[in-house]
Amino acid sequence: MVITGSDDVSIQHLKRQLQASFQMKDLGCLHYFLGLEVHSNSNCVLHHQHKYTEDLISLVGLQMTNHVDTPLEVNVKYHRDEGDILPNPLLYRQLVGSLNYLTITRPDISFAVQQVSQFMHTPRHLHLAGVRRTIHYLKGTSHRGLFFPAGSSLQLLGYSDADWAGCPDTRRSVTGWCMFLGPALIS
């Protein structure tokens, strides 16, 4: 369990209440939890998933390859019926699920993950190539994450946009958004 907040007295009170009801051990300040790494000091808090990303790169066997500059090929639209169906979609589903979990601290790959997530039912070799492209991108950016400077505003700010009938299969519009908490992109 992770307990966080700005009121130390209330946090200590909650810990005492929990210890009275459950056997628990206080592990101190949060540094690592379910693949999420947290680094904090008086100037900032940084959340990233570097080890999780490196493990994902190793799973695919891309440790010795070069990285790319974008998570998806530019101007490529993925179709549900293009190319040969993967004989065993298990790896594809595992990789897309892992990428989806990685979007917790990597909103920059959210659109790419959304694109390849559409094909979980019948993934094709072209879709797997898109997943591998995203992992190649992560290879060069594995230390990126969410950065929260100390004393920054807690103002929530959002932007959205949509294209017109951009999905090649359904002709529906593709919508995107980004949400900022102060200066930090969070979604």
C-alpha positions as CSV (number, residue, x, y, z in Angstrom):
1,M,0.0,0.0,0.0
2,V,1.3,3.4,-0.8
3,I,0.3,6.3,1.5
4,T,1.0,9.8,0.3
5,G,0.1,13.3,1.1
6,S,1.3,16.7,2.3
7,D,0.0,16.4,5.9
8,D,2.6,14.3,7.9
9,V,0.5,14.3,11.1
10,S,-2.5,12.8,9.2
11,I,-0.3,10.2,7.5
12,Q,1.2,9.1,10.9
13,H,-2.3,8.9,12.4
14,L,-3.5,6.7,9.4
15,K,-0.4,4.4,9.8
16,R,-1.2,4.0,13.5
17,Q,-4.8,3.1,12.7
18,L,-3.8,0.6,10.1
19,Q,-1.2,-1.0,12.4
20,A,-3.9,-1.4,15.1
21,S,-6.0,-3.4,12.6
22,F,-3.4,-5.2,10.5
23,Q,0.0,-6.6,10.7
24,M,2.1,-4.3,8.6
25,K,5.6,-3.0,8.2
26,D,6.5,0.6,7.2
27,L,9.1,0.5,4.4
28,G,9.8,4.2,4.5
29,C,9.8,6.5,1.6
30,L,8.5,5.2,-1.7
31,H,11.3,4.3,-4.2
32,Y,9.9,1.4,-6.2
33,F,6.3,0.0,-6.5
34,L,4.9,-2.4,-9.1
35,G,7.4,-1.3,-11.8
36,L,7.1,2.4,-10.9
37,E,10.2,4.1,-9.8
38,V,9.9,7.3,-7.7
39,H,12.7,9.8,-7.1
40,S,12.0,12.8,-5.0
41,N,13.9,15.6,-3.4
42,S,13.1,19.1,-2.2
43,N,13.1,20.4,-5.8
44,C,10.9,17.8,-7.6
45,V,9.4,14.4,-7.9
46,L,10.1,12.1,-10.9
47,H,8.1,9.0,-11.7
48,H,9.4,6.7,-14.4
49,Q,9.5,3.0,-15.3
50,H,13.1,2.6,-16.5
51,K,13.6,-1.0,-15.2
52,Y,10.2,-2.1,-16.5
53,T,11.0,-0.6,-19.9
54,E,14.4,-2.3,-20.0
55,D,12.7,-5.7,-19.1
56,L,10.3,-5.2,-21.9
57,I,13.1,-4.4,-24.4
58,S,14.8,-7.6,-23.2
59,L,11.6,-9.7,-23.6
60,V,11.5,-8.7,-27.3
61,G,15.2,-9.2,-27.7
62,L,15.9,-5.6,-28.9
63,Q,18.8,-4.8,-26.5
64,M,21.4,-4.6,-29.2
65,T,19.4,-2.6,-31.7
66,N,19.2,1.1,-32.4
67,H,16.4,3.3,-31.2
68,V,14.0,5.3,-33.4
69,D,12.8,8.9,-33.0
70,T,9.0,8.3,-33.1
71,P,6.8,5.6,-31.5
72,L,5.0,4.9,-34.8
73,E,5.9,5.3,-38.5
74,V,4.9,8.7,-39.7
75,N,1.7,8.8,-41.9
76,V,1.1,5.0,-41.5
77,K,-2.5,3.9,-40.9
78,Y,-3.0,0.4,-39.6
79,H,-5.9,-1.6,-41.1
80,R,-7.6,-4.6,-39.4
81,D,-7.4,-6.8,-42.5
82,E,-3.9,-5.9,-43.9
83,G,-1.3,-8.6,-43.9
84,D,-1.1,-12.1,-42.5
85,I,-2.6,-13.1,-39.2
86,L,-0.2,-13.9,-36.4
87,P,-0.4,-17.7,-35.8
88,N,0.0,-17.2,-32.0
89,P,-1.3,-13.8,-30.8
90,L,-0.1,-14.4,-27.2
91,L,3.1,-12.4,-27.5
92,Y,1.3,-9.5,-29.3
93,R,-1.2,-9.3,-26.5
94,Q,1.4,-9.5,-23.8
95,L,3.5,-6.7,-25.4
96,V,0.5,-4.4,-26.0
97,G,-0.6,-5.0,-22.3
98,S,2.9,-4.1,-21.1
99,L,2.9,-1.0,-23.3
100,N,-0.5,0.0,-21.9
101,Y,0.9,-0.3,-18.4
102,L,3.8,1.8,-19.4
103,T,1.6,4.7,-20.4
104,I,1.2,5.4,-16.7
105,T,4.4,7.4,-16.8
106,R,4.8,7.6,-20.6
107,P,1.9,9.6,-22.0
108,D,4.1,10.2,-25.1
109,I,3.3,6.6,-26.3
110,S,-0.4,6.7,-25.5
111,F,-1.5,7.3,-29.1
112,A,0.8,4.5,-30.5
113,V,-0.5,2.1,-27.9
114,Q,-4.1,3.0,-28.6
115,Q,-3.5,2.3,-32.3
116,V,-2.1,-1.2,-31.8
117,S,-4.6,-2.0,-29.1
118,Q,-7.4,-2.0,-31.7
119,F,-6.1,-5.3,-33.1
120,M,-6.0,-7.5,-30.0
121,H,-8.6,-9.9,-31.4
122,T,-6.8,-10.8,-34.7
123,P,-3.4,-9.2,-34.7
124,R,-1.4,-9.3,-37.9
125,H,2.3,-9.2,-38.6
126,L,2.1,-5.5,-39.6
127,H,0.5,-4.7,-36.2
128,L,3.3,-6.6,-34.4
129,A,5.8,-4.5,-36.5
130,G,4.1,-1.4,-35.0
131,V,4.4,-2.7,-31.5
132,R,8.1,-3.4,-32.1
133,R,8.6,0.1,-33.5
134,T,7.2,1.5,-30.3
135,I,9.6,-0.6,-28.3
136,H,12.5,0.6,-30.5
137,Y,11.4,4.1,-29.6
138,L,11.4,3.2,-25.9
139,K,15.0,2.0,-26.2
140,G,16.2,5.5,-26.7
141,T,13.9,7.1,-24.1
142,S,13.7,4.6,-21.3
143,H,14.6,7.2,-18.6
144,R,11.7,9.5,-19.5
145,G,8.8,9.8,-17.1
146,L,6.6,12.3,-15.3
147,F,8.3,15.3,-13.8
148,F,6.6,17.3,-11.1
149,P,8.6,20.4,-10.0
150,A,8.2,21.4,-6.3
151,G,5.9,24.3,-5.8
152,S,4.3,24.0,-9.2
153,S,0.6,24.9,-9.6
154,L,-2.0,22.3,-9.1
155,Q,-4.1,23.7,-12.0
156,L,-5.5,21.1,-14.3
157,L,-5.4,22.1,-17.9
158,G,-6.6,20.0,-20.9
159,Y,-6.4,20.2,-24.7
160,S,-8.2,18.1,-27.2
161,D,-8.4,17.6,-30.9
162,A,-10.0,15.2,-33.4
163,D,-9.6,14.5,-37.1
164,W,-12.4,13.9,-39.4
165,A,-13.2,10.2,-40.2
166,G,-9.5,9.3,-39.7
167,C,-10.0,5.6,-38.9
168,P,-9.5,3.7,-42.1
169,D,-11.6,0.7,-41.0
170,T,-14.7,2.5,-39.4
171,R,-14.3,6.0,-40.8
172,R,-14.9,7.3,-37.3
173,S,-13.0,10.3,-36.1
174,V,-9.8,9.8,-34.0
175,T,-9.8,12.0,-30.9
176,G,-6.8,12.9,-28.8
177,W,-6.2,14.9,-25.7
178,C,-3.5,15.9,-23.3
179,M,-3.9,16.8,-19.6
180,F,-1.4,18.8,-17.6
181,L,-1.2,19.2,-13.9
182,G,0.7,22.5,-13.6
183,P,3.6,22.2,-16.1
184,A,3.6,18.3,-16.0
185,L,1.9,16.3,-18.7
186,I,0.0,13.5,-16.9
187,S,-2.3,12.0,-19.6
